[in-house]
């Protein structure tokens, strides 16, 4: 039986991965997983404030025919907006941003609604991505090899309007893929994508929630466009409905390094996930997901605590790559894969005191007590009730 035809219910029963996690003292881990409404509000409100400023600047320049200013403001607005779908919604889907559960639920719906994002699909898919990261039997949210494309026509879309994107690239937001997908689900009740059909097999109640949400998203944006036509508010759909597809460049360049070129079917997160360093502003709008290896090791840690987690496990981790360094590594890997499709980059691991399994062998997940292990493997509130 092929991986694509294997029922996910069977995968959940039979695929058990002994993940290696860099050790953290139980008390320290408990502290790091503590959620805060105040810090969650700072992250969420700060992100929304940036969007409001760029939206106002775009509207202002458009109304006064300040075309250079309009282009700059719209470019900035799209750049930030592209971090909403799959990043703001990613953290809120995990349910770790706010301590108060209904705030996570409220904002994941709000961000998903205005960015054409189906958080029901994402929670189903992303649960498998965390449980079985880069094991194709259980994770087809990310399937290697990905192509770190720098094709001129694709770059033109990334810096302007992303209409169709490029092949085998899940990190930007092309209009056809995202809006077309929502329309397909809303009109047909089917997802079309093999992976989503697989995760919803036998989960009809969960599928209904996804279809109903897709219909709500389509109706919302149709109504928004209708209002803009009636009242001649021409910038309204540009700033909301089409904004996820504008200026995807930064989201792409710092999103691709998460897994591209690394090792699949490997139980060590340090081998299959990549952490990168970013300036404070980019890290903020990226919702701190540059600390991506740490996030996979301990997904219950809120995004605003990931840097502290990185410090706690630094002796057992590879040095974080820079964006330029990560891209150089990915491009070299990609060129080698053209000649040898089986080649994958083997991330060097630290040695000496505090290091994990030498050479990155099949290290087992350390257990220092039932409570610690349960907390270490927690995905926050990501997993839908159907999959718990």
C-alpha positions, -999 to +999 in steps of 0.1 A: +000+000+000+014+034-009+018+062+016-008+083-002-035+056-001-029+045+035-057+056+058-046+082+084-065+062+111-040+034+105-011+058+105-021+071+139-023+036+153+010+022+138+034+051+134+051+059+167+082+081+164+108+083+193+115+120+188+147+134+203+141+166+222+170+186+237+166+183+275+150+210+296+145+209+333+108+201+341+104+233+362+120+254+335+098+239+308+067+245+329+077+281+332+084+285+295+050+270+285+031+295+307+008+316+286+001+353+291-029+374+280-008+405+283+020+392+261-005+377+238-022+410+235+011+428+228+019+404+200-016+404+185-024+441+189+011+451+178+006+431+146-028+446+140-015+481+146+011+477+119-016+466+095-038+495+105-009+520+099+000+506+065-037+504+055-043+540+065-012+552+046-022+533+015-057+547+016-045+583+023-020+582-006-046+568-030-072+594-022-046+622-027-030+607-058+004+604-041+014+575-063+049+569-051+037+569-015+008+547-025+031+521-040+054+521-010+025+519+015+008+491-004+040+472-006+045+475+031+009+465+038+011+434+017+045+424+032+030+424+067-004+410+057+012+380+042+024+369+077-012+366+088-022+334+070-002+305+084+017+325+109-006+346+131-032+319+124-006+292+131+002+304+166-035+310+174-043+275+161-019+261+187-039+280+213-007+293+230-009+330+223-034+339+251-040+322+284-077+328+280-089+302+255-117+322+239-093+349+229-073+324+209-105+311+194-117+347+186-086+359+169-079+327+149-113+332+134-108+369+128-074+365+111-086+335+091-116+353+079-097+383+065-069+362+050-088+335+032-075+309+057-093+277+067-081+271+102-101+239+104-081+224+075-049+237+091-056+223+125-062+189+110-032+190+087-008+207+112-015+181+139+000+154+116+028+177+107+039+180+143+033+144+152+051+130+122+073+159+109+087+150+075+077+113+077+057+111+045+035+083+059+020+108+084+030+143+072+022+155+038+017+191+048+054+194+040+068+169+015+105+171+004+121+180-018+109+216-019+124+239-045+140+271-032+131+289-064+147+322-075+131+322-109+128+358-122+091+355-131+083+340-097+104+368-080+083+394-099+052+379-084+066+379-050+075+416-051+042+426-068+010+405-070+013+367-065-011+353-091-001+317-096+031+313-076+054+285-087+054+247-086+062+228-054+063+259-032+040+261-001+054+293+015+037+321-004+001+330-011-008+329-048-044+340-056-053+310-077-042+284-050-057+302-020-088+319-032-095+292-058-092+265-031-117+283-008-142+287-037-138+250-046-146+238-011-175+263-007-191+253-040-184+215-041-179+205-004-147+187-014-112+198-009-096+184-041-062+181-025-052+145-018-037+153+016-068+171+029-091+144+016-069+119+034-070+137+068-108+141+065-115+105+057-139+092+083-141+127+099-173+139+084-183+163+112-148+179+110-152+182+072-186+199+076-170+226+098-143+231+071-169+235+043-191+258+064-161+280+072-150+281+035-185+293+026-184+320+053-151+332+040-163+334+004-195+352+015-176+377+036-153+387+008-181+388-018-200+411+005-169+432+011-164+436-026-201+444-031-199+471-004-168+486-020-186+489-054-218+503-040-200+530-019-170+534-043-146+523-016-121+510-041-093+504-017-113+482+007-109+449-012-073+458-021-064+462+015-083+431+028-095+407+001-065+408-022-039+418+004-026+383+012-014+380-024+005+413-024+043+415-017+049+380-005+086+384-007+097+385+029+073+357+040+088+336+012+124+343+019+122+336+057+096+308+054+113+285+029+142+276+053+120+259+078+124+224+063+137+228+028+167+206+019+168+188+053+163+151+062+130+133+061+122+101+080+146+112+108+135+113+145+158+142+155+141+176+150+176+192+147+180+172+114+146+180+099+139+216+110+160+247+107+162+277+130+173+310+116+183+344+131+162+375+123+162+411+132+136+420+159+110+435+135+110+405+111+109+381+140+079+400+154+058+399+123+069+363+117+054+355+151+089+343+163+087+312+141+124+317+131+130+296+163+115+268+144+134+238+156+126+248+192+090+252+183+088+216+169+106+202+200+082+220+224+052+231+205+033+241+237+058+269+243+042+303+233+059+321+205+070+349+228+090+324+249+108+307+221+139+328+223+142+319+260+137+283+251+164+286+225+188+299+252+179+270+275+188+244+249+216+262+230+244+238+240+225+209+225+215+227+192+232+235+159+241+271+155+212+291+140+216+299+103+213+334+090+188+339+062+216+342+037+234+312+051+202+291+050+195+300+014+231+292+004+227+258+021+193+251+005+205+262-030+236+240-028+215+211-016+190+217-045+218+217-071+232+184-056+197+169-056+195+174-094+223+149-098+215+128-068+177+129-059+184+110-027+208+136-013+196+156+018+216+180+039+229+165+071+229+192+098+261+190+119+253+185+156+272+198+186+294+174+206+306+174+241+289+180+274+252+187+271+251+175+235+225+150+222+232+117+205+265+118+187+261+122+150+224+126+153+215+089+155+180+077+163+180+093+198+151+086+220+129+113+236+141+118+271+116+113+299+122+127+333+088+120+346+053+116+333+043+152+337+074+165+319+070+141+290+033+149+286+042+186+286+071+182+262+050+164+236+020+187+239+008+206+208-011+232+229-047+232+218-039+224+182-053+189+177-091+190+169-112+170+193-118+143+166-080+135+166-073+138+204 
